[in-house]
Amino acid sequence: MHVYAQNSEPSLQQAVERASRPYVEFTGQSRVDGDENVVRVWFSPTCSYSYEYHNFFENLARSVPPATGMIVEFSPVLNFDMKKGARDGVTWAMAYATVRRFYPAYVSNFIKASFVIAQEHNLSPLLIKNVADTLTATRLDSKEVLKKMLDNKAILINDLNNYAILMKRYQITSAPRVTVAGMYEVNPEYVGGDPKRFELAINALIMGAYLSVTPDRIYTDHGFTGTNWVRPGLDQALAAVRNGDILVVPKLDRLARSVPDARAIGDSLVERL
């Protein structure tokens, strides 16, 4: 089995293996509280890879077996600092938080509309007009939603702050990324951009989290019989890691990107609406 020792920097050989084979990262005993049953998809409306994989993520959200107790949540990678190349902005993030809290049935529509507006029409989400157009494309009344945003500003800023806290705990530095059960992480880069291996890795992590196992026993044969009720392809995913086709490696302690403190967002940024 190919599981590296935890809490250690990878050796040169391990680094080479990490680069040459698909892998997932494991945090050891450092679980992000509150995410035990969450498959969290981190995305950005201006990230081409987030858009490319979005249909896959949507299918994932629909097909995770209820018996696992796992749910899929979409979380924005906050990017507010203009000096650091912000491309999404606070207005779009507030709009997402508003839709997420007050119009949950439209979250999927809003995410898709955000991708189309930003990437197919090349309209920046930094501009309020483009955010309003995104809401309209979502089939919501943009004026109503923006008023709801202003009327509930304090609550929504707190929602964004919670995302910022999660970003820091996970050390999220880019999108798209998928975190599972507060302990595992994978993104397309880890699997060489191969959608099939990406799905294999996520399937394996979901099952591993469901069985509450750790990497040193995650892919033993014990406990993996009678799994026909789970998501199709799970047995194949488990075999991929058991055979070493996908590595389980300790999460590197990388320097987290500067993440905005949503509580510090100036009122003027929102009042311009």
N, C-alpha and C positions, 0 to 999 in steps of 0.2 A: 504494500500500500504506500502511496506517495503523499504522506502528510509530514510537513516539516515541524521541527520543534517550535513550540510557541514562545512568544516574548523574546525573540532573538532576531538580530539582523541576518538576512540571508547571506550565505557564503557566495563566492563567485560561481561555484557550480550550481547552487540553487537559483541564483539570479539568471544564469543562462537557461536553466530549465523553465523558469518563470516566463522568460521571453519567448521560448521556443514551443511551449505547449499551452493549451487553454488552462486557465486556473480560476479559482474563486478565492476570496480572502475571508479569513475567520479571525474574529477578535479575541478568541480565548474566552475568559470568564467575564470580559468587559461588555456586558449587554446594555444596550440603550433602553432604559426603563420606559415602559409604556408601549413598546413596539414588539412585544413578545409574539403577537399574533398578526403582525402586519407585514405584508409585502409592499414596500414603499418604492414607487417609481419616481425618480427625480428627473425633472424635465425643464426645458427652457423653450419659449416660443420662437426664439431666434436660432436655436441649435438645429442644424440640418439632420443630425443623427437622431435627435429626439423625434423629429417629424418622420424620419425614415422608419423608425421602429415603433411608431405609435400604434399602428394597427395590430402589431404583435402584442403590445401591452394591453390594448383593449380586449383582445382575445384571451389573454391571460386572466384579466379581471373577470371575464365571464365564465372561465373554465376551471378555476381553482375549486377543488372538491369541498363542499360545505363541511364534510366530516372532518377536515383538517383543522377547522376553526380559523383558518387564515383568511384575511381580507386584503384586497389590493387598494392602496391609496395613492393618488397622484399628488406630488409635492413640488412646488416651484423652487428652482435654484435662484435665490434672491440676488439681484445684481443692481444696486442703486447708485454706486459711486461713479460719477461721470469721469473722475480723474483716472479711474481704473478700467475705463472702457465699457461702462454700463451700457447694455443694449436692450434691456427689458424695462427697467424703471419701476418706480414706486406706484405710479398710477395703474399700470397693468396689474401689478401684484395686488393692489387694493381691490381692483375689479375682480380678480380671481377669487380673493378671499370673500368678497361679497356674494358672488355666485355660489361659492362652496357652502357658505353658511345659510343664505336665504333662498337660494334657488338650486338646491342640490341635484334636481332632476336634469339640470342644464349644464352640469360641469363638463360632461363629455363633449357637448356641442361647443362650449366655450373654448376648450382646449383645441379642438379641431379648427375652429374659426380663427384662433390665435395663430396657429401654424399657417393657415392659408393667407391671412392678412399680412403676416410678417415675411413669409418666404415666397409665396407665389405672386403676391402683389407688391412685395418689397416695400411695405409701409411700416415704419418704425413704431413699435409699441410705446416708445418714449413720448409720443404725441397724443394728447388727450383725444383729438378728433379720431385718430386711428383706433384708440381703445373703444370709443363710442361706436365706431363702425363695427368693431369686433362683437360688441354686445348685440348690435342689430342683427349681425349675421348669425348670432347664437339664437335668434328668434325671441329676444327679450326686448322690452322697451328701455332703450338706453337711458332716457331721462329719468325713468323710474328707478333704475338700478343705481345711477350716479347719485340720485337724491338719497337712496337707501344707504349708499356708501358714506355720504356726509353725515347723515343722521346717526350712524352707528360707528363713527370713526374710531372711538376709543376701543370698542370691542374688536374691530377689524385689525387695528394696529397690534393689539395683543395676539391675535391669530398669526400675524406675520412674525411677531417676535418668537412665537412658539416654533415656527418653521426655522427661524434663524438659530435658535437653540439646538434644534435637531441637526442642522447643517454642521454646527460646530462639534457636536458629539460624534457625528459620523465622519467628520473631516471631509465633507463633500466639496470637491474642488472643480467639478465639471459635470456636464450632463451629456447623455443620459446615464444614470446609474440605478441599480436596483439593490436595495437592502432588504434582507429577509430576517425576520424574527429578532431584530436588534443585534445580530451577531455576525451575519454574513453579508458579503458585498460582491457584486459582479457587474461589469459593464461590457459592452461589445468589444472594447479594446482587449480585455482579458482573454477573449476567445477568438482573437484574430478576425473579428467582424463577421464570423460565421453565424447566421441566424439559427441554424439547426443546433450548433453547439451552445449557443446562448440559451436556447430553450431547454436543452439538456441540463445545463448548469442550474437554471432557475428551478426546474422540476426537482432536481436532486436536493436543492436547498430547502424547498418547501417540505419535501418528505422528511428530510433530516430534522427540520425544526418541529414538525408534527410529532415525530418520534422522540423528541427531546434528547438527541444523541450528540456526541461530540466527535470531532474529526477522527480521533484514534479508534473509534468503533462505528463510525457513521456508515461504512460500507462493508461491514461483516455480513454474513448471511443471516445472522440471528435477527428475527423480528421482521423480515421482509417478505414473508409468505402471506398469501391471501390478500393481495393488494389490488385485486381486479376492480375494486370500486373507486380507485383513485384516478387522477388525471391520466389520460392515455400517454404512454411514453415514459412513465415514471420508472418502470423496471429497467428500461434501456438507460435512463439517466443514472440510476444507481450503479448499474454495471459499468458505465463509462468512467466513473470515479474509482470504483473498486479496481478496475483494470489499469488505472493510471492514465487513462485518456484525458481526464480532466484532473488537475492537481488541486489539493486543498492546502493553502499556504497561510501563514500568519499575516495579519494585516500590517503593512508597513506604517510606521509612525511618521507620516509625512506632515509637513507644516500646513495647517489648514489655511485656506484662503481667507482673507479678511471678509467677515460676514457682517452685514449691516445690522445694527441694533434697531429693530423696528420701533421701539419706544422712543428713540431719539429722532424719529422723522419729524421735521418741522411742520407745524400746522399749515404753513403757506404752501407746502408741496401738494397738499390735498385740497386746500381752499381754492386753488387756481381752477378747480373744476367748476 
